[in-house]
Amino acid sequence: MNLALWIVAATLAAAYLAGGVFKLAVPRARIAAAGRSGRWVEDFSAGAVKAIGAVEVAAAAGLVLPAVCGIAPVLVPLAATGLVLLMAGAAVVRARRREYRLVAVDALYILLAAFVAWGRFGPAPFLN
């Protein structure tokens, strides 16, 4: 169980780090021009897109660094819970935009983050 949680957390961290850095580094107009998956930025200001990117980078760090460093490992399931909430918001935005295939992708991210939160709060917590 511990290995599965590490694999899922590390995979999520890599995905959210990449996505967050992309949102921080790329202008909003260019994200919107990237295709169907980037059109959601039309509903948000440039500052909001940057804020979402910053939250994603922080969550990516929170999924692995506390456990690796052994400092406040309770932050791992809290970061995963935050990602569940972030992706629930993303799913709502996509559903309002009638982007139902992308809602399914968001649901997958929700399930993976919920698995990490459940596992680290419950059966496989980090013990100090």
C-alpha positions in Angstrom: 0.0 0.0 0.0 2.8 2.4 0.9 4.5 1.8 -2.4 1.3 2.4 -4.4 0.7 5.7 -2.4 4.2 6.9 -3.2 3.8 6.1 -6.9 0.5 7.8 -7.2 1.7 10.8 -5.1 4.9 11.2 -7.2 3.0 10.9 -10.5 0.4 13.5 -9.4 3.2 15.7 -8.1 5.0 15.5 -11.5 1.8 16.3 -13.4 0.8 19.2 -11.2 4.3 20.6 -11.2 4.4 20.6 -15.0 0.9 22.1 -15.3 1.5 24.7 -12.6 4.8 25.8 -14.1 3.1 26.0 -17.5 0.3 28.2 -16.1 2.9 30.4 -14.4 5.2 30.8 -17.4 2.9 30.9 -20.4 0.6 33.9 -21.1 -3.2 33.3 -20.7 -3.8 34.0 -24.4 -1.3 31.4 -25.5 -2.9 28.8 -23.1 -6.3 29.5 -24.7 -4.8 29.1 -28.2 -3.4 25.7 -27.2 -6.6 23.9 -28.0 -9.7 22.5 -26.4 -8.1 21.6 -23.1 -6.9 25.2 -22.7 -10.1 27.1 -23.5 -11.1 27.2 -19.8 -8.8 30.2 -19.3 -11.2 32.3 -21.2 -13.4 32.2 -18.0 -10.6 33.5 -15.8 -8.4 36.6 -15.5 -4.7 36.3 -16.2 -4.1 36.7 -12.4 -6.5 33.9 -11.6 -4.7 31.6 -14.0 -1.4 32.4 -12.4 -2.9 31.8 -8.9 -4.2 28.4 -10.0 -0.7 27.6 -11.3 0.9 28.6 -8.0 -1.6 26.4 -6.1 -0.7 23.5 -8.4 3.0 24.0 -7.8 2.5 24.2 -4.0 0.3 21.1 -4.1 3.0 19.2 -6.1 5.6 20.1 -3.5 3.2 19.2 -0.7 2.6 15.7 -2.1 6.2 14.7 -1.7 8.5 17.1 0.1 7.1 16.8 3.6 7.4 13.0 3.5 10.8 13.0 1.9 12.2 15.5 4.3 10.4 14.0 7.3 9.1 17.4 8.3 5.3 17.6 9.0 4.3 14.6 6.8 0.7 15.3 7.7 0.9 17.9 4.9 0.9 15.1 2.3 -2.8 14.1 2.8 -3.7 17.8 3.3 -2.1 18.6 -0.1 -4.0 15.7 -1.7 -7.3 16.9 -0.1 -6.6 20.4 -1.5 -6.1 18.8 -5.0 -9.4 17.0 -4.7 -11.1 20.4 -4.0 -9.2 22.1 -6.8 -10.1 19.5 -9.3 -13.7 19.5 -8.2 -13.8 23.1 -9.1 -12.1 22.3 -12.4 -14.7 19.7 -13.1 -17.5 22.2 -12.4 -16.0 24.7 -14.8 -15.6 22.0 -17.5 -19.2 20.8 -17.0 -20.5 24.4 -17.3 -18.5 24.6 -20.6 -19.9 21.3 -21.7 -16.5 19.8 -22.0 -17.6 16.4 -20.7 -14.6 14.4 -21.8 -12.4 16.7 -19.8 -14.7 16.3 -16.8 -13.8 12.6 -17.0 -10.1 13.4 -16.8 -10.7 15.7 -13.9 -12.6 12.9 -12.2 -9.6 10.6 -12.6 -7.4 13.2 -11.0 -9.9 13.5 -8.1 -9.9 9.8 -7.6 -6.1 9.6 -7.5 -5.7 12.5 -5.1 -8.5 11.1 -2.9 -6.7 7.8 -2.8 -3.5 9.5 -1.6 -5.5 11.5 1.0 -7.4 8.4 2.2 -4.2 6.3 2.3 -2.1 8.8 4.2 -4.9 9.8 6.6 -5.9 6.2 7.2 -4.2 2.8 6.6 -0.7 4.0 5.6 0.2 7.2 7.4 3.7 8.4 7.8 4.9 7.6 11.3 7.4 9.9 13.0 
